[in-house]
Amino acid sequence: MELTHDQIKSIAEELEIGMRVFVNLETKNIKSLPDFDNNIYSDEELWEDDIKEIEEDMDNYLQFDPMSSHESYSMMEEFAGKVEDEALGNKLFQA
């Protein structure tokens, strides 16, 4: 499946704010839902139609879940270790 740059950016932005993202494999339509398990303030009733649509056709959706803070930190740490400019790499590690 190929997605546009804008679609990939949209998915990344949704994941960044803690949403779960579902991409329909046939239509490439993107739907985002709050992570109800980790956000007690999210009201599932507001998302009822999207939840139903996804659950009824789950085999046709690719699901993306937000990274844990540990996973995010590990990814940033790995990136900082690959930066060729040593001074920049050090600044990234300090941040």
Phi and psi restraints in degrees (range 20) as a CNS / XPLOR table:
assign (resid 1 and name C) (resid 2 and name N)
       (resid 2 and name CA) (resid 2 and name C) 1.0 -110.1 20.0 2
assign (resid 2 and name N) (resid 2 and name CA)
       (resid 2 and name C) (resid 3 and name N) 1.0 132.9 20.0 2
assign (resid 2 and name C) (resid 3 and name N)
       (resid 3 and name CA) (resid 3 and name C) 1.0 -115.7 20.0 2
assign (resid 3 and name N) (resid 3 and name CA)
       (resid 3 and name C) (resid 4 and name N) 1.0 153.7 20.0 2
assign (resid 3 and name C) (resid 4 and name N)
       (resid 4 and name CA) (resid 4 and name C) 1.0 -75.6 20.0 2
assign (resid 4 and name N) (resid 4 and name CA)
       (resid 4 and name C) (resid 5 and name N) 1.0 165.1 20.0 2
assign (resid 4 and name C) (resid 5 and name N)
       (resid 5 and name CA) (resid 5 and name C) 1.0 -58.4 20.0 2
assign (resid 5 and name N) (resid 5 and name CA)
       (resid 5 and name C) (resid 6 and name N) 1.0 -41.9 20.0 2
assign (resid 5 and name C) (resid 6 and name N)
       (resid 6 and name CA) (resid 6 and name C) 1.0 -64.7 20.0 2
assign (resid 6 and name N) (resid 6 and name CA)
       (resid 6 and name C) (resid 7 and name N) 1.0 -37.6 20.0 2
assign (resid 6 and name C) (resid 7 and name N)
       (resid 7 and name CA) (resid 7 and name C) 1.0 -66.3 20.0 2
assign (resid 7 and name N) (resid 7 and name CA)
       (resid 7 and name C) (resid 8 and name N) 1.0 -43.1 20.0 2
assign (resid 7 and name C) (resid 8 and name N)
       (resid 8 and name CA) (resid 8 and name C) 1.0 -63.5 20.0 2
assign (resid 8 and name N) (resid 8 and name CA)
       (resid 8 and name C) (resid 9 and name N) 1.0 -42.3 20.0 2
assign (resid 8 and name C) (resid 9 and name N)
       (resid 9 and name CA) (resid 9 and name C) 1.0 -62.2 20.0 2
assign (resid 9 and name N) (resid 9 and name CA)
       (resid 9 and name C) (resid 10 and name N) 1.0 -42.6 20.0 2
assign (resid 9 and name C) (resid 10 and name N)
       (resid 10 and name CA) (resid 10 and name C) 1.0 -61.9 20.0 2
assign (resid 10 and name N) (resid 10 and name CA)
       (resid 10 and name C) (resid 11 and name N) 1.0 -44.1 20.0 2
assign (resid 10 and name C) (resid 11 and name N)
       (resid 11 and name CA) (resid 11 and name C) 1.0 -61.1 20.0 2
assign (resid 11 and name N) (resid 11 and name CA)
       (resid 11 and name C) (resid 12 and name N) 1.0 -46.5 20.0 2
assign (resid 11 and name C) (resid 12 and name N)
       (resid 12 and name CA) (resid 12 and name C) 1.0 -61.0 20.0 2
assign (resid 12 and name N) (resid 12 and name CA)
       (resid 12 and name C) (resid 13 and name N) 1.0 -42.3 20.0 2
assign (resid 12 and name C) (resid 13 and name N)
       (resid 13 and name CA) (resid 13 and name C) 1.0 -64.3 20.0 2
assign (resid 13 and name N) (resid 13 and name CA)
       (resid 13 and name C) (resid 14 and name N) 1.0 -41.2 20.0 2
assign (resid 13 and name C) (resid 14 and name N)
       (resid 14 and name CA) (resid 14 and name C) 1.0 -65.7 20.0 2
assign (resid 14 and name N) (resid 14 and name CA)
       (resid 14 and name C) (resid 15 and name N) 1.0 -42.7 20.0 2
assign (resid 14 and name C) (resid 15 and name N)
       (resid 15 and name CA) (resid 15 and name C) 1.0 -63.5 20.0 2
assign (resid 15 and name N) (resid 15 and name CA)
       (resid 15 and name C) (resid 16 and name N) 1.0 -37.9 20.0 2
assign (resid 15 and name C) (resid 16 and name N)
       (resid 16 and name CA) (resid 16 and name C) 1.0 -61.0 20.0 2
assign (resid 16 and name N) (resid 16 and name CA)
       (resid 16 and name C) (resid 17 and name N) 1.0 -31.6 20.0 2
assign (resid 16 and name C) (resid 17 and name N)
       (resid 17 and name CA) (resid 17 and name C) 1.0 -95.5 20.0 2
assign (resid 17 and name N) (resid 17 and name CA)
       (resid 17 and name C) (resid 18 and name N) 1.0 12.1 20.0 2
assign (resid 17 and name C) (resid 18 and name N)
       (resid 18 and name CA) (resid 18 and name C) 1.0 90.4 20.0 2
assign (resid 18 and name N) (resid 18 and name CA)
       (resid 18 and name C) (resid 19 and name N) 1.0 12.4 20.0 2
assign (resid 18 and name C) (resid 19 and name N)
       (resid 19 and name CA) (resid 19 and name C) 1.0 -84.4 20.0 2
assign (resid 19 and name N) (resid 19 and name CA)
       (resid 19 and name C) (resid 20 and name N) 1.0 155.6 20.0 2
assign (resid 19 and name C) (resid 20 and name N)
       (resid 20 and name CA) (resid 20 and name C) 1.0 -94.9 20.0 2
assign (resid 20 and name N) (resid 20 and name CA)
       (resid 20 and name C) (resid 21 and name N) 1.0 136.6 20.0 2
assign (resid 20 and name C) (resid 21 and name N)
       (resid 21 and name CA) (resid 21 and name C) 1.0 -118.4 20.0 2
assign (resid 21 and name N) (resid 21 and name CA)
       (resid 21 and name C) (resid 22 and name N) 1.0 136.6 20.0 2
assign (resid 21 and name C) (resid 22 and name N)
       (resid 22 and name CA) (resid 22 and name C) 1.0 -124.2 20.0 2
assign (resid 22 and name N) (resid 22 and name CA)
       (resid 22 and name C) (resid 23 and name N) 1.0 128.8 20.0 2
assign (resid 22 and name C) (resid 23 and name N)
       (resid 23 and name CA) (resid 23 and name C) 1.0 -115.9 20.0 2
assign (resid 23 and name N) (resid 23 and name CA)
       (resid 23 and name C) (resid 24 and name N) 1.0 123.7 20.0 2
assign (resid 23 and name C) (resid 24 and name N)
       (resid 24 and name CA) (resid 24 and name C) 1.0 -71.4 20.0 2
assign (resid 24 and name N) (resid 24 and name CA)
       (resid 24 and name C) (resid 25 and name N) 1.0 123.0 20.0 2
assign (resid 24 and name C) (resid 25 and name N)
       (resid 25 and name CA) (resid 25 and name C) 1.0 -66.4 20.0 2
assign (resid 25 and name N) (resid 25 and name CA)
       (resid 25 and name C) (resid 26 and name N) 1.0 -26.2 20.0 2
assign (resid 25 and name C) (resid 26 and name N)
       (resid 26 and name CA) (resid 26 and name C) 1.0 -88.0 20.0 2
assign (resid 26 and name N) (resid 26 and name CA)
       (resid 26 and name C) (resid 27 and name N) 1.0 -48.7 20.0 2
assign (resid 26 and name C) (resid 27 and name N)
       (resid 27 and name CA) (resid 27 and name C) 1.0 -93.7 20.0 2
assign (resid 27 and name N) (resid 27 and name CA)
       (resid 27 and name C) (resid 28 and name N) 1.0 -15.9 20.0 2
assign (resid 27 and name C) (resid 28 and name N)
       (resid 28 and name CA) (resid 28 and name C) 1.0 64.6 20.0 2
assign (resid 28 and name N) (resid 28 and name CA)
       (resid 28 and name C) (resid 29 and name N) 1.0 16.2 20.0 2
assign (resid 28 and name C) (resid 29 and name N)
       (resid 29 and name CA) (resid 29 and name C) 1.0 -70.5 20.0 2
assign (resid 29 and name N) (resid 29 and name CA)
       (resid 29 and name C) (resid 30 and name N) 1.0 137.8 20.0 2
assign (resid 29 and name C) (resid 30 and name N)
       (resid 30 and name CA) (resid 30 and name C) 1.0 -108.6 20.0 2
assign (resid 30 and name N) (resid 30 and name CA)
       (resid 30 and name C) (resid 31 and name N) 1.0 130.6 20.0 2
assign (resid 30 and name C) (resid 31 and name N)
       (resid 31 and name CA) (resid 31 and name C) 1.0 -126.3 20.0 2
assign (resid 31 and name N) (resid 31 and name CA)
       (resid 31 and name C) (resid 32 and name N) 1.0 137.8 20.0 2
assign (resid 31 and name C) (resid 32 and name N)
       (resid 32 and name CA) (resid 32 and name C) 1.0 -118.7 20.0 2
assign (resid 32 and name N) (resid 32 and name CA)
       (resid 32 and name C) (resid 33 and name N) 1.0 141.3 20.0 2
assign (resid 32 and name C) (resid 33 and name N)
       (resid 33 and name CA) (resid 33 and name C) 1.0 -132.5 20.0 2
assign (resid 33 and name N) (resid 33 and name CA)
       (resid 33 and name C) (resid 34 and name N) 1.0 147.5 20.0 2
assign (resid 33 and name C) (resid 34 and name N)
       (resid 34 and name CA) (resid 34 and name C) 1.0 -63.6 20.0 2
assign (resid 34 and name N) (resid 34 and name CA)
       (resid 34 and name C) (resid 35 and name N) 1.0 156.0 20.0 2
assign (resid 34 and name C) (resid 35 and name N)
       (resid 35 and name CA) (resid 35 and name C) 1.0 -84.1 20.0 2
assign (resid 35 and name N) (resid 35 and name CA)
       (resid 35 and name C) (resid 36 and name N) 1.0 90.3 20.0 2
assign (resid 35 and name C) (resid 36 and name N)
       (resid 36 and name CA) (resid 36 and name C) 1.0 -61.5 20.0 2
assign (resid 36 and name N) (resid 36 and name CA)
       (resid 36 and name C) (resid 37 and name N) 1.0 -28.9 20.0 2
assign (resid 36 and name C) (resid 37 and name N)
       (resid 37 and name CA) (resid 37 and name C) 1.0 -68.8 20.0 2
assign (resid 37 and name N) (resid 37 and name CA)
       (resid 37 and name C) (resid 38 and name N) 1.0 -29.8 20.0 2
assign (resid 37 and name C) (resid 38 and name N)
       (resid 38 and name CA) (resid 38 and name C) 1.0 -111.2 20.0 2
assign (resid 38 and name N) (resid 38 and name CA)
       (resid 38 and name C) (resid 39 and name N) 1.0 7.3 20.0 2
assign (resid 38 and name C) (resid 39 and name N)
       (resid 39 and name CA) (resid 39 and name C) 1.0 -137.1 20.0 2
assign (resid 39 and name N) (resid 39 and name CA)
       (resid 39 and name C) (resid 40 and name N) 1.0 96.8 20.0 2
assign (resid 39 and name C) (resid 40 and name N)
       (resid 40 and name CA) (resid 40 and name C) 1.0 -69.2 20.0 2
assign (resid 40 and name N) (resid 40 and name CA)
       (resid 40 and name C) (resid 41 and name N) 1.0 -13.7 20.0 2
assign (resid 40 and name C) (resid 41 and name N)
       (resid 41 and name CA) (resid 41 and name C) 1.0 -90.3 20.0 2
assign (resid 41 and name N) (resid 41 and name CA)
       (resid 41 and name C) (resid 42 and name N) 1.0 -6.7 20.0 2
assign (resid 41 and name C) (resid 42 and name N)
       (resid 42 and name CA) (resid 42 and name C) 1.0 -78.8 20.0 2
assign (resid 42 and name N) (resid 42 and name CA)
       (resid 42 and name C) (resid 43 and name N) 1.0 132.9 20.0 2
assign (resid 42 and name C) (resid 43 and name N)
       (resid 43 and name CA) (resid 43 and name C) 1.0 -101.4 20.0 2
assign (resid 43 and name N) (resid 43 and name CA)
       (resid 43 and name C) (resid 44 and name N) 1.0 109.5 20.0 2
assign (resid 43 and name C) (resid 44 and name N)
       (resid 44 and name CA) (resid 44 and name C) 1.0 -60.3 20.0 2
assign (resid 44 and name N) (resid 44 and name CA)
       (resid 44 and name C) (resid 45 and name N) 1.0 -28.3 20.0 2
assign (resid 44 and name C) (resid 45 and name N)
       (resid 45 and name CA) (resid 45 and name C) 1.0 -59.6 20.0 2
assign (resid 45 and name N) (resid 45 and name CA)
       (resid 45 and name C) (resid 46 and name N) 1.0 -34.6 20.0 2
assign (resid 45 and name C) (resid 46 and name N)
       (resid 46 and name CA) (resid 46 and name C) 1.0 -66.8 20.0 2
assign (resid 46 and name N) (resid 46 and name CA)
       (resid 46 and name C) (resid 47 and name N) 1.0 -22.2 20.0 2
assign (resid 46 and name C) (resid 47 and name N)
       (resid 47 and name CA) (resid 47 and name C) 1.0 -111.3 20.0 2
assign (resid 47 and name N) (resid 47 and name CA)
       (resid 47 and name C) (resid 48 and name N) 1.0 10.7 20.0 2
assign (resid 47 and name C) (resid 48 and name N)
       (resid 48 and name CA) (resid 48 and name C) 1.0 -51.9 20.0 2
assign (resid 48 and name N) (resid 48 and name CA)
       (resid 48 and name C) (resid 49 and name N) 1.0 -46.3 20.0 2
assign (resid 48 and name C) (resid 49 and name N)
       (resid 49 and name CA) (resid 49 and name C) 1.0 -63.5 20.0 2
assign (resid 49 and name N) (resid 49 and name CA)
       (resid 49 and name C) (resid 50 and name N) 1.0 -44.7 20.0 2
assign (resid 49 and name C) (resid 50 and name N)
       (resid 50 and name CA) (resid 50 and name C) 1.0 -66.3 20.0 2
assign (resid 50 and name N) (resid 50 and name CA)
       (resid 50 and name C) (resid 51 and name N) 1.0 -40.9 20.0 2
assign (resid 50 and name C) (resid 51 and name N)
       (resid 51 and name CA) (resid 51 and name C) 1.0 -60.2 20.0 2
assign (resid 51 and name N) (resid 51 and name CA)
       (resid 51 and name C) (resid 52 and name N) 1.0 -47.3 20.0 2
assign (resid 51 and name C) (resid 52 and name N)
       (resid 52 and name CA) (resid 52 and name C) 1.0 -61.1 20.0 2
assign (resid 52 and name N) (resid 52 and name CA)
       (resid 52 and name C) (resid 53 and name N) 1.0 -46.3 20.0 2
assign (resid 52 and name C) (resid 53 and name N)
       (resid 53 and name CA) (resid 53 and name C) 1.0 -59.3 20.0 2
assign (resid 53 and name N) (resid 53 and name CA)
       (resid 53 and name C) (resid 54 and name N) 1.0 -43.7 20.0 2
assign (resid 53 and name C) (resid 54 and name N)
       (resid 54 and name CA) (resid 54 and name C) 1.0 -69.3 20.0 2
assign (resid 54 and name N) (resid 54 and name CA)
       (resid 54 and name C) (resid 55 and name N) 1.0 -46.4 20.0 2
assign (resid 54 and name C) (resid 55 and name N)
       (resid 55 and name CA) (resid 55 and name C) 1.0 -62.6 20.0 2
assign (resid 55 and name N) (resid 55 and name CA)
       (resid 55 and name C) (resid 56 and name N) 1.0 -35.9 20.0 2
assign (resid 55 and name C) (resid 56 and name N)
       (resid 56 and name CA) (resid 56 and name C) 1.0 -72.2 20.0 2
assign (resid 56 and name N) (resid 56 and name CA)
       (resid 56 and name C) (resid 57 and name N) 1.0 -18.2 20.0 2
assign (resid 56 and name C) (resid 57 and name N)
       (resid 57 and name CA) (resid 57 and name C) 1.0 -135.0 20.0 2
assign (resid 57 and name N) (resid 57 and name CA)
       (resid 57 and name C) (resid 58 and name N) 1.0 34.8 20.0 2
assign (resid 57 and name C) (resid 58 and name N)
       (resid 58 and name CA) (resid 58 and name C) 1.0 -56.2 20.0 2
assign (resid 58 and name N) (resid 58 and name CA)
       (resid 58 and name C) (resid 59 and name N) 1.0 -31.0 20.0 2
assign (resid 58 and name C) (resid 59 and name N)
       (resid 59 and name CA) (resid 59 and name C) 1.0 -65.3 20.0 2
assign (resid 59 and name N) (resid 59 and name CA)
       (resid 59 and name C) (resid 60 and name N) 1.0 -19.4 20.0 2
assign (resid 59 and name C) (resid 60 and name N)
       (resid 60 and name CA) (resid 60 and name C) 1.0 -99.3 20.0 2
assign (resid 60 and name N) (resid 60 and name CA)
       (resid 60 and name C) (resid 61 and name N) 1.0 12.5 20.0 2
assign (resid 60 and name C) (resid 61 and name N)
       (resid 61 and name CA) (resid 61 and name C) 1.0 -120.4 20.0 2
assign (resid 61 and name N) (resid 61 and name CA)
       (resid 61 and name C) (resid 62 and name N) 1.0 140.9 20.0 2
assign (resid 61 and name C) (resid 62 and name N)
       (resid 62 and name CA) (resid 62 and name C) 1.0 -101.1 20.0 2
assign (resid 62 and name N) (resid 62 and name CA)
       (resid 62 and name C) (resid 63 and name N) 1.0 127.0 20.0 2
assign (resid 62 and name C) (resid 63 and name N)
       (resid 63 and name CA) (resid 63 and name C) 1.0 -105.4 20.0 2
assign (resid 63 and name N) (resid 63 and name CA)
       (resid 63 and name C) (resid 64 and name N) 1.0 134.9 20.0 2
assign (resid 63 and name C) (resid 64 and name N)
       (resid 64 and name CA) (resid 64 and name C) 1.0 -117.8 20.0 2
assign (resid 64 and name N) (resid 64 and name CA)
       (resid 64 and name C) (resid 65 and name N) 1.0 129.3 20.0 2
assign (resid 64 and name C) (resid 65 and name N)
       (resid 65 and name CA) (resid 65 and name C) 1.0 -110.9 20.0 2
assign (resid 65 and name N) (resid 65 and name CA)
       (resid 65 and name C) (resid 66 and name N) 1.0 147.6 20.0 2
assign (resid 65 and name C) (resid 66 and name N)
       (resid 66 and name CA) (resid 66 and name C) 1.0 -63.9 20.0 2
assign (resid 66 and name N) (resid 66 and name CA)
       (resid 66 and name C) (resid 67 and name N) 1.0 150.5 20.0 2
assign (resid 66 and name C) (resid 67 and name N)
       (resid 67 and name CA) (resid 67 and name C) 1.0 -75.1 20.0 2
assign (resid 67 and name N) (resid 67 and name CA)
       (resid 67 and name C) (resid 68 and name N) 1.0 150.9 20.0 2
assign (resid 67 and name C) (resid 68 and name N)
       (resid 68 and name CA) (resid 68 and name C) 1.0 -71.4 20.0 2
assign (resid 68 and name N) (resid 68 and name CA)
       (resid 68 and name C) (resid 69 and name N) 1.0 163.8 20.0 2
assign (resid 68 and name C) (resid 69 and name N)
       (resid 69 and name CA) (resid 69 and name C) 1.0 -62.2 20.0 2
assign (resid 69 and name N) (resid 69 and name CA)
       (resid 69 and name C) (resid 70 and name N) 1.0 -34.1 20.0 2
assign (resid 69 and name C) (resid 70 and name N)
       (resid 70 and name CA) (resid 70 and name C) 1.0 -64.8 20.0 2
assign (resid 70 and name N) (resid 70 and name CA)
       (resid 70 and name C) (resid 71 and name N) 1.0 -43.4 20.0 2
assign (resid 70 and name C) (resid 71 and name N)
       (resid 71 and name CA) (resid 71 and name C) 1.0 -64.2 20.0 2
assign (resid 71 and name N) (resid 71 and name CA)
       (resid 71 and name C) (resid 72 and name N) 1.0 -42.5 20.0 2
assign (resid 71 and name C) (resid 72 and name N)
       (resid 72 and name CA) (resid 72 and name C) 1.0 -61.0 20.0 2
assign (resid 72 and name N) (resid 72 and name CA)
       (resid 72 and name C) (resid 73 and name N) 1.0 -45.3 20.0 2
assign (resid 72 and name C) (resid 73 and name N)
       (resid 73 and name CA) (resid 73 and name C) 1.0 -62.9 20.0 2
assign (resid 73 and name N) (resid 73 and name CA)
       (resid 73 and name C) (resid 74 and name N) 1.0 -44.0 20.0 2
assign (resid 73 and name C) (resid 74 and name N)
       (resid 74 and name CA) (resid 74 and name C) 1.0 -61.2 20.0 2
assign (resid 74 and name N) (resid 74 and name CA)
       (resid 74 and name C) (resid 75 and name N) 1.0 -39.5 20.0 2
assign (resid 74 and name C) (resid 75 and name N)
       (resid 75 and name CA) (resid 75 and name C) 1.0 -66.1 20.0 2
assign (resid 75 and name N) (resid 75 and name CA)
       (resid 75 and name C) (resid 76 and name N) 1.0 -43.5 20.0 2
assign (resid 75 and name C) (resid 76 and name N)
       (resid 76 and name CA) (resid 76 and name C) 1.0 -64.4 20.0 2
assign (resid 76 and name N) (resid 76 and name CA)
       (resid 76 and name C) (resid 77 and name N) 1.0 -40.0 20.0 2
assign (resid 76 and name C) (resid 77 and name N)
       (resid 77 and name CA) (resid 77 and name C) 1.0 -63.5 20.0 2
assign (resid 77 and name N) (resid 77 and name CA)
       (resid 77 and name C) (resid 78 and name N) 1.0 -42.9 20.0 2
assign (resid 77 and name C) (resid 78 and name N)
       (resid 78 and name CA) (resid 78 and name C) 1.0 -62.5 20.0 2
assign (resid 78 and name N) (resid 78 and name CA)
       (resid 78 and name C) (resid 79 and name N) 1.0 -43.5 20.0 2
assign (resid 78 and name C) (resid 79 and name N)
       (resid 79 and name CA) (resid 79 and name C) 1.0 -61.4 20.0 2
assign (resid 79 and name N) (resid 79 and name CA)
       (resid 79 and name C) (resid 80 and name N) 1.0 -46.7 20.0 2
assign (resid 79 and name C) (resid 80 and name N)
       (resid 80 and name CA) (resid 80 and name C) 1.0 -59.6 20.0 2
assign (resid 80 and name N) (resid 80 and name CA)
       (resid 80 and name C) (resid 81 and name N) 1.0 -34.9 20.0 2
assign (resid 80 and name C) (resid 81 and name N)
       (resid 81 and name CA) (resid 81 and name C) 1.0 -71.4 20.0 2
assign (resid 81 and name N) (resid 81 and name CA)
       (resid 81 and name C) (resid 82 and name N) 1.0 -17.2 20.0 2
assign (resid 81 and name C) (resid 82 and name N)
       (resid 82 and name CA) (resid 82 and name C) 1.0 -97.6 20.0 2
assign (resid 82 and name N) (resid 82 and name CA)
       (resid 82 and name C) (resid 83 and name N) 1.0 -6.2 20.0 2
assign (resid 82 and name C) (resid 83 and name N)
       (resid 83 and name CA) (resid 83 and name C) 1.0 -69.4 20.0 2
assign (resid 83 and name N) (resid 83 and name CA)
       (resid 83 and name C) (resid 84 and name N) 1.0 127.2 20.0 2
assign (resid 83 and name C) (resid 84 and name N)
       (resid 84 and name CA) (resid 84 and name C) 1.0 -72.0 20.0 2
assign (resid 84 and name N) (resid 84 and name CA)
       (resid 84 and name C) (resid 85 and name N) 1.0 -33.1 20.0 2
assign (resid 84 and name C) (resid 85 and name N)
       (resid 85 and name CA) (resid 85 and name C) 1.0 -76.1 20.0 2
assign (resid 85 and name N) (resid 85 and name CA)
       (resid 85 and name C) (resid 86 and name N) 1.0 109.0 20.0 2
assign (resid 85 and name C) (resid 86 and name N)
       (resid 86 and name CA) (resid 86 and name C) 1.0 -60.7 20.0 2
assign (resid 86 and name N) (resid 86 and name CA)
       (resid 86 and name C) (resid 87 and name N) 1.0 -40.3 20.0 2
assign (resid 86 and name C) (resid 87 and name N)
       (resid 87 and name CA) (resid 87 and name C) 1.0 -63.8 20.0 2
assign (resid 87 and name N) (resid 87 and name CA)
       (resid 87 and name C) (resid 88 and name N) 1.0 -43.0 20.0 2
assign (resid 87 and name C) (resid 88 and name N)
       (resid 88 and name CA) (resid 88 and name C) 1.0 -65.3 20.0 2
assign (resid 88 and name N) (resid 88 and name CA)
       (resid 88 and name C) (resid 89 and name N) 1.0 -43.2 20.0 2
assign (resid 88 and name C) (resid 89 and name N)
       (resid 89 and name CA) (resid 89 and name C) 1.0 -57.3 20.0 2
assign (resid 89 and name N) (resid 89 and name CA)
       (resid 89 and name C) (resid 90 and name N) 1.0 -42.7 20.0 2
assign (resid 89 and name C) (resid 90 and name N)
       (resid 90 and name CA) (resid 90 and name C) 1.0 -63.6 20.0 2
assign (resid 90 and name N) (resid 90 and name CA)
       (resid 90 and name C) (resid 91 and name N) 1.0 -41.5 20.0 2
assign (resid 90 and name C) (resid 91 and name N)
       (resid 91 and name CA) (resid 91 and name C) 1.0 -63.2 20.0 2
assign (resid 91 and name N) (resid 91 and name CA)
       (resid 91 and name C) (resid 92 and name N) 1.0 -39.8 20.0 2
assign (resid 91 and name C) (resid 92 and name N)
       (resid 92 and name CA) (resid 92 and name C) 1.0 -65.3 20.0 2
assign (resid 92 and name N) (resid 92 and name CA)
       (resid 92 and name C) (resid 93 and name N) 1.0 -40.6 20.0 2
assign (resid 92 and name C) (resid 93 and name N)
       (resid 93 and name CA) (resid 93 and name C) 1.0 -64.8 20.0 2
assign (resid 93 and name N) (resid 93 and name CA)
       (resid 93 and name C) (resid 94 and name N) 1.0 -37.9 20.0 2
assign (resid 93 and name C) (resid 94 and name N)
       (resid 94 and name CA) (resid 94 and name C) 1.0 -67.9 20.0 2
assign (resid 94 and name N) (resid 94 and name CA)
       (resid 94 and name C) (resid 95 and name N) 1.0 -34.7 20.0 2
